[in-house]
Structure formats: C-alpha cells, structure tokens
Amino acid sequence: MSLAILYTRSQSGIDAPSVRVEVHISNGLPSFSIVGMPETAVKESKDRVKAAISNANIEFPTRRITVNLAPADLPKEGGRYDLPIALGVLIASGIINCETLEHYEFVGELALTGQLQPIRALLPTALSTTKSGKTLICPQRGSDEISFLNHPNIFMADHLIDIIQFLNGQKVLENIPYQIPKKDPQLNDFLDVKGQGFAKRALEIAAAGAHNILLIGPPGTGKTMLASRLVTILPEMEEAEALESAMIASVSNIGFLAKNFGIRPFRAPHSTASAVALVGGGSTPRPGEISLAHHGVLFLDELPEFDRRVLEVLREPLESGLIHISRALMQSTFPAKFQLIAAMNPCPCGYHGDREQACSCSPETVKRYLSKISGPLLDRIDMHVEVPRLAPQELQQVASGDSSIAIAKRVQAARVRQLNRRDKPNAYLGVREIDQDCALGVPELKLLEMAQKRLNLSPRSYHRILRLSLTIADLEAADKILAHHITEALAFRTLDRER
C-alpha cells in the first residue's frame, strides 16, 4: 500500500493528545516533506529517519514521501515522532505488513544507527495511551520512568529492527520490568534541631493545615534547617497526587525518576530566579518551580532578595492552585498547589532585634527592607514566625523534642479530621465554608474583634487566622475553636503585630 496511518502522542502541558501520522508515497521526484505544524526538531526528523532505515540494511524508497501530522493546528515538537514516521514509511513501501496498527501507538526518537533514544514526557504519554485502551511501544532507554506503572500494554524496544520484526510477527517485545518505588530513608529529622520549640510548633501546624509560613530571624538561627524538614512531617501522598506530581516532573527539563514516586517534592530556587523560572514559560511552555513543587513544598530563602515583580506572580497560584501560561501558538495550564515556606532576615544586616549583636540599620532602612514584600503577598502567608538566636546553653544541650515520625502522626490525624469534614485541608477553605466550620462563641468573638481592631487586620488576614485556629483545634481533636486556639493563631502573625 502507498498510504500508511498510525498513531502517536504529542505533549501539551501535562496532557498527551493523540496525533494521527499519515505517510503517503507517490511517484515523482524523490522528496521527503513533513506537514502539520512541525517545529525544527520535527522537520529534522526526515534526516534521522533516512539514516536509521539505511543503517538497518533496508533500502530507503526513492520516491515522493509526504508525512502529515494531524491535527494540523496542534504544534509538534521534539524527536518523539521519529519512530512513527519511520514505521509509516516502511508500511507505505510494503516492508512491514501489519493489520492491527490501530491498536498501537508509537513514540521514540531515532539515532542514526536506528537505536531508539529516550523522549521527554513519557509518563503522560503512557498514561494517556493505556487510558484509551491501546498498546504503547516506546524506547527501552528511559523506560525506567514508567517502570512503576506495571501495565501489560506497554512494551519497549531497543532498535528500529526490533519493532519491524515485531509488527511482521517475527519477534515478541518485552514489557517494562516492574520496579516497586523504594523511598530513601529520611536524612533530615526534627530531632536534629536544637531548641526552637516555637518554630517547630508552627511548622507542625503548617503541615497539618497546609498553611503557608514565613520564618523571620537573624542569620544562622536554623531557618533553612527547619524549612528543609517540613516535607518529613507532611501526610503521605495519595496516588492521584503522586501521579500529578510525577507528570509535571516528566514534562519538565529535570525529568522524572521512578524512585521518587510518592515523595513530596521540595523546591528551593535561588533568589536570582526570574519570573519565568518561577512560574514557567518558554515558546513551548514548560513548568516552573511552583509547578515542580505541586503537592510539595516551595522554599524561598532570603525572600526580600527576590525581585518584587517575581514575588508578585505568586499571588494568583497561591489562591487558585493553577498557573496559566499564554503564548502566541499555545496556551498551557499547569497545576501549582504548593505549600510556601519562606525565610528572611529582619533587616539588611540581619540583626534587627537580636539580643546578641547590635543592628546597624536605621529604622527607615528596616522599613524599606520589609516593604520589598507587598501587603497582598503577606496576606496570603498564613503564619509569620520569629526564629530567634539560641542561647549558648541551648546549643550545648543534646537535641530534644519529637522526631519527624512522631510529629507526622499528629499531623496525619489532624489532616484526616479535615478531609472527613471538607475533603480538603483547612488552608483551602472558602469564606462560606469558614463561616460554617469556624463558628465562635461569645468570648472567642470578643477576642477576635479586639485583635482585628488592634492589629488592623485585612479581611483576608482575618479569615486566615480563623483557618489557623481551626487547624490548631484539629491538632487537639477539639470539636470547636476555643479562645486559646485563637490566641495561639495570633502569636503566629508577627508582622501584623509589628505593623
């Protein structure tokens, strides 16, 4: 036959839309053209396909070859189309005879030798293919990314010749060996942190209710050490959450390792990161740091050192849990439901309010430094926590307190109460849900009214204090919010008190 039709998958955000590959061979001067909105890497596919077929000891047809990648209005990028294009040429020229092509989908980049090379975003491709009921054939190299799926309809091949023989009924392809994800033992533990009981308590509350938190203190007081241990006390990821997180890593530049499946991500971009690096972008949109931290933790150290315009782009995803990226040819939406933990010094020199070292900054300098973080962004951070310098005797003592495992059990119990009540953590409660779940008695109403007047709380801050109070009540397994829950919640609003 002179026409071959087979199927593959493109990549758009974390989705993998189906692509129909049509290859037509006709009489005329030898040529090889690819249509269907291909970008440079796809246009160069014809050279890789020619060399791969020739090096497989198969004569390349010297006729007019036209390849159409449909739908034509979907941008195509990357080397993933090499394999289906090569197979289409061989089918259209009669070298491969297969009557069940509609049951298969093919992805893979070809080396000039005919070997199959790994592709980006294999995990979303595999999930979409198996969901449609078809069988996926992919490169053996890089297949470790999907080894945890253990799906019978995913096969791997090392060379173009292997797939030719398979489609001609001369060979059987192997499934990808199943590997059970093994989590590495925790290297970070709250037992390593000396003192800082107030900050540890704050992180436990933050983990229980998925609250955002800002740590404020002089250099060397353990802010980064505390932040890096937040992931060790977060609840276990559900399978749907783990798959979402894995797909984002798969379509990004860092790739995904199967051993990381089910481990909450911890991302810590440098303060020189651009807005695009943080939220994602590019001509073909890729996820940024906030999406790579999806269902995990985003740690921003030295928060005021970030460009203010960069920090402002966090405001939308902190509220919606999504980031929308628009380009001339493509619009992509990436999930970005992350827990923000930030750290900062109280002033440029770092010693404002420190009991051991005098601050060299003027009041105007301190005010200007703090103003680098806008009010609307601070309103979206539930907890502002002071991390003071430890006394010498505290440093000399053996670290004490609960381990990450013990804290994680309390956090898990509180999160279960929240999920049973609303099927989501307290940090994501809407205004109407807060009114229903955070009913207060007369003493609690008076206390909160006094705090609102004295601290001049915005409506958003007011509701965040209620969410925080509810999380504290959940940690105590209390049926309602009491006055001491509100008092403790107010203690975690340092910047409100200073203003």
PEUR-V603874 format. One record per pair of residues at least 6 apart in sequence whose ideal C-beta (glycine too) atoms are under 7 Angstrom apart, sorted by the first residue. I is the first residue (numbers start at 1). J is the second residue. If there is no record, write none. Layout:
i=I j=J
i=I j=J
This chain:
i=1 j=92
i=2 j=24
i=2 j=25
i=2 j=26
i=2 j=92
i=3 j=24
i=3 j=92
i=4 j=23
i=4 j=88
i=4 j=91
i=4 j=92
i=5 j=20
i=5 j=22
i=6 j=21
i=6 j=84
i=6 j=87
i=6 j=88
i=6 j=101
i=6 j=106
i=7 j=18
i=7 j=19
i=7 j=20
i=7 j=21
i=7 j=105
i=8 j=19
i=8 j=21
i=8 j=80
i=8 j=81
i=8 j=84
i=8 j=105
i=8 j=106
i=8 j=107
i=9 j=16
i=9 j=17
i=9 j=18
i=9 j=19
i=9 j=105
i=9 j=107
i=9 j=125
i=9 j=128
i=9 j=129
i=10 j=16
i=10 j=17
i=10 j=19
i=10 j=74
i=10 j=76
i=11 j=120
i=11 j=121
i=11 j=124
i=11 j=251
i=12 j=332
i=13 j=285
i=13 j=332
i=13 j=333
i=13 j=334
i=14 j=124
i=14 j=247
i=14 j=248
i=14 j=251
i=14 j=334
i=15 j=124
i=16 j=121
i=16 j=124
i=16 j=125
i=16 j=128
i=17 j=74
i=19 j=69
i=19 j=70
i=20 j=70
i=21 j=67
i=21 j=69
i=21 j=84
i=21 j=85
i=21 j=88
i=22 j=68
i=22 j=70
i=23 j=65
i=23 j=67
i=23 j=85
i=23 j=88
i=23 j=89
i=23 j=92
i=24 j=66
i=24 j=92
i=25 j=61
i=25 j=63
i=25 j=64
i=25 j=65
i=25 j=92
i=25 j=93
i=26 j=63
i=26 j=64
i=27 j=63
i=27 j=64
i=28 j=63
i=28 j=64
i=29 j=64
i=30 j=62
i=30 j=63
i=30 j=64
i=31 j=64
i=31 j=65
i=32 j=46
i=32 j=65
i=33 j=66
i=34 j=42
i=34 j=43
i=34 j=45
i=34 j=46
i=34 j=67
i=34 j=69
i=35 j=68
i=36 j=68
i=36 j=69
i=36 j=70
i=36 j=72
i=36 j=76
i=37 j=72
i=37 j=73
i=37 j=74
i=37 j=75
i=37 j=76
i=38 j=69
i=38 j=76
i=39 j=75
i=39 j=76
i=39 j=77
i=41 j=77
i=41 j=78
i=41 j=79
i=42 j=76
i=42 j=77
i=42 j=81
i=45 j=79
i=45 j=81
i=45 j=82
i=45 j=85
i=48 j=82
i=48 j=110
i=48 j=112
i=49 j=82
i=49 j=85
i=49 j=86
i=49 j=89
i=49 j=110
i=50 j=60
i=51 j=112
i=52 j=86
i=52 j=110
i=52 j=112
i=52 j=114
i=52 j=160
i=53 j=60
i=53 j=86
i=53 j=89
i=54 j=60
i=55 j=112
i=55 j=113
i=55 j=114
i=56 j=114
i=56 j=160
i=56 j=161
i=58 j=95
i=61 j=89
i=61 j=93
i=65 j=89
i=67 j=85
i=67 j=88
i=69 j=76
i=69 j=81
i=75 j=329
i=75 j=330
i=77 j=284
i=78 j=119
i=78 j=120
i=79 j=109
i=79 j=117
i=79 j=119
i=80 j=107
i=80 j=108
i=80 j=109
i=80 j=119
i=82 j=108
i=82 j=109
i=82 j=110
i=83 j=106
i=83 j=107
i=83 j=108
i=83 j=110
i=83 j=116
i=84 j=106
i=86 j=110
i=86 j=160
i=87 j=96
i=87 j=106
i=87 j=163
i=90 j=96
i=90 j=164
i=96 j=164
i=96 j=167
i=96 j=168
i=97 j=168
i=98 j=167
i=103 j=134
i=103 j=135
i=104 j=134
i=104 j=135
i=104 j=137
i=105 j=129
i=105 j=134
i=105 j=136
i=106 j=137
i=107 j=119
i=107 j=125
i=107 j=138
i=108 j=116
i=108 j=119
i=108 j=138
i=108 j=139
i=109 j=117
i=109 j=119
i=110 j=116
i=110 j=117
i=110 j=160
i=111 j=117
i=114 j=159
i=114 j=160
i=114 j=161
i=115 j=158
i=115 j=159
i=116 j=139
i=116 j=140
i=116 j=141
i=116 j=157
i=116 j=158
i=116 j=159
i=117 j=139
i=117 j=141
i=118 j=139
i=118 j=141
i=118 j=142
i=119 j=139
i=119 j=142
i=120 j=251
i=121 j=250
i=121 j=251
i=122 j=138
i=122 j=142
i=122 j=145
i=122 j=146
i=122 j=250
i=123 j=145
i=123 j=146
i=123 j=246
i=123 j=247
i=123 j=250
i=123 j=256
i=124 j=247
i=124 j=250
i=124 j=251
i=126 j=136
i=126 j=146
i=126 j=149
i=126 j=154
i=129 j=136
i=130 j=136
i=130 j=151
i=130 j=153
i=130 j=154
i=135 j=153
i=135 j=155
i=136 j=153
i=136 j=154
i=137 j=155
i=137 j=157
i=137 j=163
i=137 j=173
i=138 j=154
i=138 j=156
i=139 j=156
i=139 j=157
i=140 j=156
i=140 j=157
i=140 j=158
i=143 j=156
i=143 j=176
i=144 j=258
i=145 j=250
i=145 j=256
i=145 j=258
i=146 j=154
i=146 j=176
i=147 j=176
i=147 j=177
i=147 j=178
i=147 j=179
i=147 j=258
i=148 j=179
i=148 j=181
i=148 j=258
i=148 j=261
i=150 j=178
i=152 j=175
i=154 j=175
i=154 j=176
i=155 j=173
i=155 j=174
i=155 j=175
i=156 j=173
i=156 j=174
i=156 j=176
i=157 j=163
i=157 j=173
i=162 j=171
i=162 j=173
i=165 j=171
i=166 j=173
i=179 j=258
i=181 j=258
i=181 j=259
i=181 j=261
i=181 j=262
i=182 j=259
i=183 j=262
i=183 j=263
i=186 j=232
i=186 j=404
i=188 j=228
i=188 j=229
i=188 j=232
i=189 j=229
i=189 j=232
i=189 j=403
i=189 j=404
i=190 j=200
i=190 j=229
i=190 j=401
i=190 j=402
i=190 j=403
i=190 j=404
i=190 j=407
i=191 j=399
i=191 j=401
i=191 j=403
i=192 j=399
i=193 j=200
i=193 j=222
i=193 j=225
i=193 j=226
i=193 j=399
i=194 j=390
i=194 j=394
i=194 j=395
i=194 j=397
i=194 j=399
i=195 j=390
i=195 j=394
i=196 j=222
i=196 j=226
i=196 j=387
i=197 j=401
i=198 j=385
i=199 j=215
i=199 j=226
i=199 j=385
i=199 j=387
i=200 j=401
i=202 j=213
i=202 j=383
i=202 j=385
i=202 j=492
i=203 j=213
i=203 j=226
i=203 j=230
i=204 j=233
i=204 j=407
i=204 j=410
i=204 j=411
i=205 j=211
i=205 j=468
i=205 j=471
i=205 j=472
i=205 j=475
i=206 j=213
i=206 j=383
i=207 j=230
i=207 j=233
i=207 j=234
i=207 j=411
i=208 j=411
i=208 j=414
i=208 j=415
i=208 j=471
i=208 j=474
i=208 j=475
i=209 j=418
i=209 j=425
i=209 j=426
i=209 j=427
i=209 j=467
i=209 j=468
i=209 j=471
i=210 j=339
i=210 j=425
i=210 j=427
i=210 j=428
i=211 j=382
i=211 j=383
i=211 j=427
i=211 j=468
i=211 j=471
i=212 j=318
i=212 j=339
i=212 j=340
i=212 j=380
i=212 j=381
i=212 j=382
i=213 j=341
i=213 j=381
i=213 j=382
i=213 j=383
i=213 j=385
i=214 j=342
i=214 j=344
i=214 j=381
i=214 j=383
i=214 j=384
i=214 j=385
i=215 j=223
i=215 j=226
i=215 j=227
i=215 j=343
i=215 j=385
i=215 j=387
i=216 j=344
i=216 j=346
i=216 j=384
i=216 j=385
i=216 j=386
i=216 j=387
i=216 j=494
i=217 j=223
i=217 j=386
i=217 j=387
i=217 j=388
i=218 j=345
i=218 j=350
i=218 j=351
i=218 j=354
i=218 j=389
i=219 j=345
i=219 j=350
i=221 j=387
i=221 j=388
i=221 j=389
i=221 j=390
i=222 j=387
i=223 j=343
i=223 j=387
i=224 j=301
i=224 j=343
i=227 j=299
i=227 j=341
i=227 j=343
i=229 j=404
i=230 j=297
i=230 j=341
i=231 j=264
i=231 j=266
i=231 j=296
i=231 j=297
i=232 j=404
i=232 j=408
i=233 j=404
i=233 j=407
i=233 j=408
i=233 j=411
i=234 j=264
i=235 j=411
i=235 j=412
i=235 j=415
i=237 j=262
i=237 j=264
i=237 j=295
i=241 j=295
i=242 j=261
i=242 j=262
i=244 j=294
i=244 j=295
i=244 j=335
i=245 j=265
i=245 j=294
i=245 j=295
i=245 j=296
i=246 j=256
i=246 j=261
i=248 j=287
i=248 j=291
i=248 j=292
i=248 j=294
i=248 j=334
i=249 j=255
i=249 j=256
i=249 j=292
i=250 j=256
i=251 j=287
i=252 j=286
i=252 j=287
i=252 j=292
i=253 j=286
i=264 j=295
i=264 j=296
i=264 j=297
i=265 j=292
i=265 j=293
i=265 j=296
i=266 j=296
i=266 j=297
i=266 j=299
i=267 j=289
i=267 j=292
i=267 j=293
i=267 j=298
i=267 j=299
i=268 j=299
i=268 j=301
i=269 j=277
i=269 j=278
i=269 j=289
i=271 j=302
i=271 j=305
i=271 j=306
i=273 j=289
i=273 j=310
i=274 j=310
i=275 j=309
i=275 j=310
i=275 j=313
i=276 j=288
i=277 j=288
i=277 j=289
i=278 j=288
i=278 j=289
i=278 j=290
i=278 j=310
i=278 j=313
i=279 j=288
i=279 j=290
i=279 j=313
i=279 j=323
i=280 j=286
i=280 j=287
i=280 j=288
i=280 j=291
i=280 j=323
i=280 j=325
i=280 j=334
i=281 j=288
i=281 j=325
i=283 j=327
i=284 j=330
i=285 j=325
i=285 j=327
i=285 j=330
i=285 j=332
i=287 j=334
i=289 j=298
i=290 j=298
i=290 j=314
i=290 j=317
i=290 j=323
i=290 j=336
i=290 j=338
i=291 j=323
i=291 j=334
i=291 j=335
i=291 j=336
i=293 j=338
i=294 j=335
i=294 j=336
i=294 j=337
i=294 j=338
i=295 j=337
i=296 j=338
i=297 j=338
i=297 j=339
i=297 j=341
i=298 j=338
i=298 j=340
i=299 j=341
i=300 j=306
i=300 j=342
i=301 j=343
i=302 j=344
i=303 j=342
i=303 j=343
i=303 j=344
i=303 j=373
i=304 j=344
i=304 j=369
i=304 j=372
i=304 j=373
i=308 j=372
i=308 j=374
i=311 j=373
i=311 j=377
i=312 j=374
i=312 j=377
i=314 j=377
i=315 j=376
i=315 j=377
i=315 j=380
i=317 j=323
i=317 j=336
i=318 j=340
i=318 j=380
i=319 j=380
i=321 j=335
i=321 j=336
i=321 j=337
i=322 j=333
i=322 j=335
i=322 j=336
i=323 j=334
i=323 j=336
i=324 j=333
i=325 j=331
i=325 j=332
i=340 j=381
i=346 j=352
i=346 j=353
i=347 j=359
i=347 j=361
i=347 j=365
i=347 j=366
i=347 j=369
i=348 j=361
i=348 j=365
i=348 j=369
i=349 j=359
i=349 j=360
i=349 j=361
i=351 j=357
i=351 j=358
i=351 j=359
i=352 j=359
i=352 j=361
i=352 j=366
i=354 j=389
i=355 j=389
i=356 j=389
i=378 j=495
i=379 j=458
i=379 j=460
i=379 j=461
i=382 j=427
i=382 j=464
i=382 j=467
i=382 j=468
i=383 j=468
i=383 j=492
i=384 j=492
i=384 j=493
i=384 j=494
i=384 j=495
i=385 j=492
i=385 j=494
i=386 j=494
i=410 j=475
i=414 j=471
i=414 j=474
i=414 j=475
i=415 j=425
i=417 j=474
i=418 j=425
i=418 j=426
i=418 j=474
i=421 j=437
i=422 j=429
i=422 j=433
i=426 j=467
i=426 j=470
i=426 j=471
i=427 j=467
i=429 j=437
i=429 j=467
i=431 j=463
i=434 j=463
i=434 j=466
i=434 j=467
i=437 j=470
i=438 j=466
i=438 j=469
i=438 j=470
i=438 j=481
i=439 j=480
i=440 j=448
i=440 j=481
i=443 j=483
i=444 j=481
i=444 j=482
i=444 j=483
i=444 j=486
i=447 j=483
i=447 j=486
i=448 j=486
i=451 j=457
i=451 j=490
i=452 j=462
i=455 j=496
i=455 j=497
i=457 j=496
i=461 j=496
i=465 j=489
i=465 j=490
i=465 j=493
i=468 j=489
i=468 j=492
i=469 j=481
i=469 j=485
i=469 j=486
i=469 j=489
i=470 j=481
i=472 j=485
i=472 j=488
i=472 j=489
i=473 j=480
i=473 j=481
i=473 j=485
